[in-house]
């Protein structure tokens, strides 16, 4: 993690908490006139959140590939939220 992760509020969040944070951001920024064109787009964040949510469900079985993939999805959503907080 770096300082940007701390500033974005995603440092050390579990996958479940990261999903909840993304949902909160989507809810608050959707149709908000103060954020007409966020970068990355809310659709991109939503897609990453859905992928992580599915990845978490798959990883519950404990398969090594599914667990590794969940961490890839986690890192991607984290990266997008950090990018969003930087704009």
MMTF fields as JSON, N, C-alpha, C and O atoms, coordinates in Angstrom:
{
  "mmtfVersion": "1.0.0",
  "mmtfProducer": "UNKNOWN",
  "numBonds": 347,
  "numAtoms": 348,
  "numGroups": 87,
  "numChains": 1,
  "numModels": 1,
  "chainsPerModel": [1],
  "groupsPerChain": [87],
  "chainIdList": ["A"],
  "bondAtomList": [4, 2, 8, 6, 12, 10, 16, 14, 20, 18, 24, 22, 28, 26, 32, 30, 36, 34, 40, 38, 44, 42, 48, 46, 52, 50, 56, 54, 60, 58, 64, 62, 68, 66, 72, 70, 76, 74, 80, 78, 84, 82, 88, 86, 92, 90, 96, 94, 100, 98, 104, 102, 108, 106, 112, 110, 116, 114, 120, 118, 124, 122, 128, 126, 132, 130, 136, 134, 140, 138, 144, 142, 148, 146, 152, 150, 156, 154, 160, 158, 164, 162, 168, 166, 172, 170, 176, 174, 180, 178, 184, 182, 188, 186, 192, 190, 196, 194, 200, 198, 204, 202, 208, 206, 212, 210, 216, 214, 220, 218, 224, 222, 228, 226, 232, 230, 236, 234, 240, 238, 244, 242, 248, 246, 252, 250, 256, 254, 260, 258, 264, 262, 268, 266, 272, 270, 276, 274, 280, 278, 284, 282, 288, 286, 292, 290, 296, 294, 300, 298, 304, 302, 308, 306, 312, 310, 316, 314, 320, 318, 324, 322, 328, 326, 332, 330, 336, 334, 340, 338, 344, 342],
  "bondOrderList": [1, 1, 1, 1, 1, 1, 1, 1, 1, 1, 1, 1, 1, 1, 1, 1, 1, 1, 1, 1, 1, 1, 1, 1, 1, 1, 1, 1, 1, 1, 1, 1, 1, 1, 1, 1, 1, 1, 1, 1, 1, 1, 1, 1, 1, 1, 1, 1, 1, 1, 1, 1, 1, 1, 1, 1, 1, 1, 1, 1, 1, 1, 1, 1, 1, 1, 1, 1, 1, 1, 1, 1, 1, 1, 1, 1, 1, 1, 1, 1, 1, 1, 1, 1, 1, 1],
  "groupList": [{"groupName": "UNK", "atomNameList": ["N", "CA", "C", "O"], "elementList": ["N", "C", "C", "O"], "formalChargeList": [0, 0, 0, 0], "bondAtomList": [1, 0, 2, 1, 3, 2], "bondOrderList": [1, 1, 2], "singleLetterCode": "X", "chemCompType": "L-PEPTIDE LINKING"}],
  "groupTypeList": [0, 0, 0, 0, 0, 0, 0, 0, 0, 0, 0, 0, 0, 0, 0, 0, 0, 0, 0, 0, 0, 0, 0, 0, 0, 0, 0, 0, 0, 0, 0, 0, 0, 0, 0, 0, 0, 0, 0, 0, 0, 0, 0, 0, 0, 0, 0, 0, 0, 0, 0, 0, 0, 0, 0, 0, 0, 0, 0, 0, 0, 0, 0, 0, 0, 0, 0, 0, 0, 0, 0, 0, 0, 0, 0, 0, 0, 0, 0, 0, 0, 0, 0, 0, 0, 0, 0],
  "groupIdList": [1, 2, 3, 4, 5, 6, 7, 8, 9, 10, 11, 12, 13, 14, 15, 16, 17, 18, 19, 20, 21, 22, 23, 24, 25, 26, 27, 28, 29, 30, 31, 32, 33, 34, 35, 36, 37, 38, 39, 40, 41, 42, 43, 44, 45, 46, 47, 48, 49, 50, 51, 52, 53, 54, 55, 56, 57, 58, 59, 60, 61, 62, 63, 64, 65, 66, 67, 68, 69, 70, 71, 72, 73, 74, 75, 76, 77, 78, 79, 80, 81, 82, 83, 84, 85, 86, 87],
  "secStructList": [7, 7, 2, 2, 2, 2, 2, 2, 6, 7, 6, 6, 7, 7, 2, 2, 2, 2, 2, 2, 2, 2, 2, 2, 2, 2, 2, 2, 2, 6, 6, 7, 4, 4, 4, 6, 6, 7, 1, 1, 7, 2, 2, 2, 2, 2, 2, 2, 2, 2, 2, 2, 2, 2, 2, 2, 2, 2, 2, 6, 6, 7, 7, 2, 2, 2, 2, 2, 2, 2, 2, 2, 2, 2, 2, 2, 2, 2, 2, 2, 2, 2, 2, 2, 2, 2, 7],
  "xCoordList": [0.844, 0.0, 0.888, 2.02, 0.35, 1.067, 0.172, -0.968, 0.699, -0.033, -1.352, -2.333, -1.39, -2.614, -3.726, -4.889, -3.385, -4.386, -4.971, -6.163, -4.126, -4.598, -5.541, -6.613, -5.155, -5.969, -7.316, -8.335, -7.325, -8.565, -9.439, -10.603, -8.892, -9.668, -9.825, -10.781, -8.892, -8.999, -7.887, -7.832, -7.016, -5.902, -6.423, -7.19, -5.995, -6.29, -7.771, -8.182, -8.577, -9.985, -10.11, -9.405, -10.997, -11.31, -12.071, -12.541, -12.187, -12.921, -14.379, -14.937, -14.987, -16.371, -16.515, -17.464, -15.568, -15.611, -15.326, -15.894, -14.444, -14.141, -15.369, -15.646, -16.099, -17.334, -18.347, -18.988, -18.483, -19.422, -19.024, -19.885, -17.734, -17.264, -17.579, -18.033, -17.339, -17.621, -19.115, -19.497, -19.954, -21.403, -21.814, -22.658, -21.217, -21.516, -21.112, -21.862, -19.941, -19.465, -20.378, -20.736, -20.753, -21.656, -22.975, -23.5, -23.502, -24.771, -24.677, -25.565, -23.609, -23.479, -23.081, -23.453, -22.331, -21.87, -22.801, -22.751, -23.643, -24.568, -25.539, -26.16, -25.665, -26.558, -26.261, -27.153, -25.047, -24.644, -24.085, -23.101, -24.68, -24.23, -22.807, -22.186, -22.286, -20.93, -19.895, -18.706, -20.329, -19.44, -20.027, -20.426, -20.08, -20.747, -20.012, -20.656, -18.689, -17.898, -16.706, -15.571, -16.931, -15.801, -14.874, -15.303, -13.609, -12.619, -11.971, -11.335, -12.107, -12.816, -14.334, -14.835, -15.033, -16.49, -17.116, -16.528, -18.305, -19.023, -19.362, -19.437, -19.565, -19.833, -18.623, -18.773, -17.434, -16.207, -16.067, -15.695, -16.364, -16.286, -17.341, -17.065, -18.538, -19.598, -19.205, -19.419, -18.633, -18.213, -17.137, -17.166, -16.19, -15.132, -15.695, -15.253, -16.656, -17.297, -18.045, -17.951, -18.777, -19.519, -18.556, -18.814, -17.45, -16.454, -15.864, -15.691, -15.558, -15.016, -16.05, -15.717, -17.282, -18.339, -18.461, -18.58, -18.431, -18.489, -17.225, -17.287, -16.086, -14.828, -14.804, -14.27, -15.376, -15.461, -16.319, -15.961, -17.435, -18.32, -17.619, -17.754, -16.878, -16.145, -15.035, -14.781, -14.376, -13.24, -13.659, -12.818, -14.931, -15.397, -15.146, -15.018, -15.075, -14.794, -13.356, -13.043, -12.478, -11.09, -10.158, -8.975, -10.641, -9.772, -8.699, -8.994, -7.459, -6.342, -6.523, -6.261, -6.963, -7.151, -8.235, -8.073, -9.32, -10.415, -9.976, -10.338, -9.207, -8.714, -7.754, -7.819, -6.864, -5.919, -6.661, -6.312, -7.678, -8.455, -9.209, -9.345, -9.693, -10.368, -9.43, -9.847, -8.168, -7.209, -6.9, -6.614, -6.953, -6.776, -7.932, -7.716, -9.155, -10.332, -10.282, -10.649, -9.829, -9.708, -8.731, -9.033, -7.573, -6.553, -7.061, -6.772, -7.813, -8.336, -9.348, -9.287, -10.267, -11.244, -10.542, -10.881, -9.591, -8.82, -8.121, -8.141, -7.5, -6.805, -7.77, -7.444, -8.944, -9.929, -10.404, -10.578, -10.613, -11.046, -9.949, -10.233, -8.704, -7.589, -7.521, -7.328, -7.68, -7.674, -8.802, -8.597, -9.976, -11.123, -10.854, -11.226, -10.224, -9.96, -8.878, -8.766, -8.088, -6.996, -7.452, -6.718, -8.671, -9.128, -9.898, -10.351],
  "yCoordList": [-1.185, 0.0, 1.246, 1.23, 2.292, 3.55, 4.629, 4.366, 5.825, 6.919, 7.181, 7.563, 6.983, 7.212, 6.278, 6.68, 5.034, 4.092, 4.568, 4.409, 5.148, 5.681, 6.844, 6.917, 7.745, 8.913, 8.498, 9.131, 7.444, 6.976, 6.201, 5.927, 5.852, 5.125, 3.647, 3.025, 3.066, 1.652, 0.809, -0.399, 1.418, 0.675, -0.365, -0.054, -1.591, -2.718, -3.072, -3.693, -2.697, -3.1, -4.546, -4.978, -5.28, -6.632, -6.503, -5.421, -7.593, -7.557, -7.143, -6.389, -7.633, -7.255, -5.773, -5.137, -5.221, -3.791, -2.956, -1.878, -3.457, -2.749, -2.72, -1.708, -3.823, -3.885, -2.875, -2.151, -2.834, -1.9, -0.456, 0.383, -0.163, 1.197, 1.582, 2.695, 0.661, 0.939, 1.189, 2.098, 0.39, 0.587, 1.954, 2.628, 2.359, 3.668, 4.787, 5.743, 4.663, 5.675, 5.728, 6.81, 4.57, 4.535, 5.224, 5.983, 4.962, 5.543, 7.058, 7.778, 7.54, 8.98, 9.766, 10.932, 9.146, 9.87, 9.736, 10.552, 8.724, 8.537, 9.699, 10.089, 10.248, 11.387, 12.594, 13.399, 12.727, 13.87, 14.943, 14.687, 16.133, 17.161, 17.648, 18.239, 17.411, 17.82, 16.85, 17.168, 15.68, 14.678, 14.177, 13.017, 15.043, 14.653, 13.565, 12.702, 13.589, 12.626, 12.136, 12.498, 11.322, 10.864, 9.943, 9.256, 9.95, 9.069, 8.259, 8.832, 6.955, 6.113, 6.275, 6.802, 5.815, 5.974, 5.091, 4.099, 5.467, 4.666, 3.282, 2.311, 3.19, 1.884, 0.966, -0.237, 1.528, 0.743, 0.266, -0.882, 1.142, 0.777, -0.282, -1.227, -0.12, -1.095, -2.467, -3.485, -2.493, -3.768, -4.437, -5.653, -3.652, -4.202, -4.702, -5.724, -3.986, -4.413, -5.724, -6.622, -5.84, -7.064, -8.239, -9.348, -7.986, -9.039, -9.493, -10.689, -8.537, -8.898, -9.663, -10.648, -9.222, -9.915, -11.367, -12.276, -11.582, -12.936, -13.712, -14.902, -13.031, -13.671, -14.115, -15.177, -13.313, -13.666, -14.917, -15.824, -14.968, -16.132, -17.394, -18.461, -17.274, -18.431, -18.875, -20.071, -17.919, -18.228, -18.921, -19.504, -18.868, -19.523, -21.027, -21.656, -21.598, -23.026, -23.378, -24.538, -22.375, -22.585, -22.998, -23.228, -23.101, -23.462, -22.383, -21.188, -22.824, -21.88, -20.88, -19.689, -21.356, -20.459, -19.425, -18.251, -19.838, -18.918, -17.883, -16.711, -18.3, -17.361, -16.353, -15.159, -16.84, -15.938, -14.942, -13.762, -15.416, -14.535, -13.484, -12.336, -13.889, -12.916, -11.774, -10.616, -12.083, -11.022, -10.134, -8.948, -10.683, -9.865, -8.878, -7.695, -9.356, -8.483, -7.435, -6.279, -7.846, -6.93, -5.805, -4.631, -6.162, -5.164, -4.206, -3.01, -4.728, -3.872, -2.861, -1.683, -3.303, -2.372, -1.352, -0.169, -1.793, -0.876, 0.179, 1.366, -0.266, 0.652, 1.68, 2.864, 1.226, 2.152, 3.186, 4.357, 2.769, 3.713, 4.706, 5.87, 4.26, 5.181, 6.183, 7.378, 5.686, 6.581, 7.593, 8.772, 7.157, 8.052, 9.13, 10.287, 8.767, 9.736, 10.746, 11.814, 10.397, 11.283, 12.363, 13.316, 12.219, 13.214, 14.323, 15.237],
  "zCoordList": [0.0, 0.0, 0.0, 0.482, -0.54, -0.503, 0.103, 0.485, 0.182, 0.814, 0.102, 0.74, -1.2, -1.959, -1.492, -1.444, -1.146, -0.643, 0.676, 0.934, 1.497, 2.78, 2.526, 3.126, 1.65, 1.337, 0.736, 1.01, -0.077, -0.708, 0.266, -0.026, 1.408, 2.406, 2.113, 2.575, 1.345, 1.006, 1.618, 1.389, 2.38, 2.975, 3.959, 4.871, 3.758, 4.643, 4.743, 5.723, 3.761, 3.782, 3.322, 2.411, 3.949, 3.476, 2.159, 1.808, 1.447, 0.174, 0.391, -0.406, 1.459, 1.755, 2.034, 1.576, 2.789, 3.086, 1.838, 1.665, 0.972, -0.27, -1.174, -1.818, -1.221, -1.999, -1.445, -2.206, -0.13, 0.503, 0.219, -0.046, 0.272, -0.004, -1.444, -1.708, -2.376, -3.783, -3.989, -4.726, -3.345, -3.465, -2.931, -3.52, -1.819, -1.231, -2.199, -2.398, -2.787, -3.738, -4.957, -5.422, -5.469, -6.621, -6.298, -7.112, -5.125, -4.701, -4.58, -5.038, -3.968, -3.723, -4.967, -5.103, -5.878, -7.06, -8.254, -9.173, -8.25, -9.367, -9.468, -8.479, -10.658, -10.922, -10.041, -9.774, -9.598, -8.788, -9.719, -10.413, -9.754, -10.691, -10.425, -11.308, -9.231, -8.927, -9.494, -9.524, -9.94, -10.522, -11.845, -11.943, -12.86, -14.094, -14.878, -15.475, -14.885, -15.658, -14.85, -15.16, -13.824, -13.015, -13.817, -14.743, -13.439, -14.051, -12.955, -12.07, -12.979, -13.939, -13.801, -12.808, -14.809, -14.796, -13.719, -13.289, -13.298, -12.308, -12.867, -12.114, -14.171, -14.786, -14.645, -14.431, -14.763, -14.601, -13.161, -12.915, -12.218, -10.805, -10.473, -9.734, -11.017, -10.788, -11.332, -10.673, -12.525, -13.121, -12.268, -12.075, -11.757, -10.918, -9.587, -9.062, -9.057, -7.798, -7.991, -7.154, -9.074, -9.364, -9.558, -9.089, -10.25, -10.456, -9.118, -8.886, -8.243, -6.931, -6.113, -5.453, -6.152, -5.406, -5.874, -5.053, -7.173, -7.715, -7.338, -7.029, -7.366, -6.996, -5.549, -5.232, -4.671, -3.256, -3.092, -2.34, -3.786, -3.695, -4.196, -3.596, -5.284, -5.821, -4.88, -4.736, -4.24, -3.366, -2.077, -1.393, -1.736, -0.517, -0.538, 0.512, -1.736, -1.863, -1.522, -1.256, -1.531, -1.144, -2.259, -2.005, -3.485, -4.593, -4.776, -4.765, -4.942, -5.025, -6.168, -5.999, -7.312, -8.468, -8.163, -8.494, -7.547, -7.229, -6.201, -6.308, -5.218, -4.199, -4.829, -4.536, -5.695, -6.366, -7.248, -7.293, -7.942, -8.815, -8.001, -8.424, -6.837, -5.969, -5.613, -5.596, -5.328, -4.99, -6.188, -6.019, -7.383, -8.591, -8.705, -8.97, -8.506, -8.551, -7.438, -7.648, -6.266, -5.13, -5.477, -5.265, -6.006, -6.358, -7.431, -7.387, -8.39, -9.458, -8.923, -9.276, -8.086, -7.521, -6.631, -6.656, -5.866, -5.02, -5.884, -5.562, -6.987, -7.89, -8.479, -8.573, -8.867, -9.439, -8.412, -8.75, -7.181, -6.152, -5.811, -5.529, -5.833, -5.623, -6.765, -6.543, -7.993, -9.154, -9.064, -9.351, -8.675, -8.541, -7.489, -7.681, -6.402, -5.338, -5.73, -5.128, -6.742, -7.17, -8.13, -8.393, -8.66, -9.649, -9.009, -9.697]
}
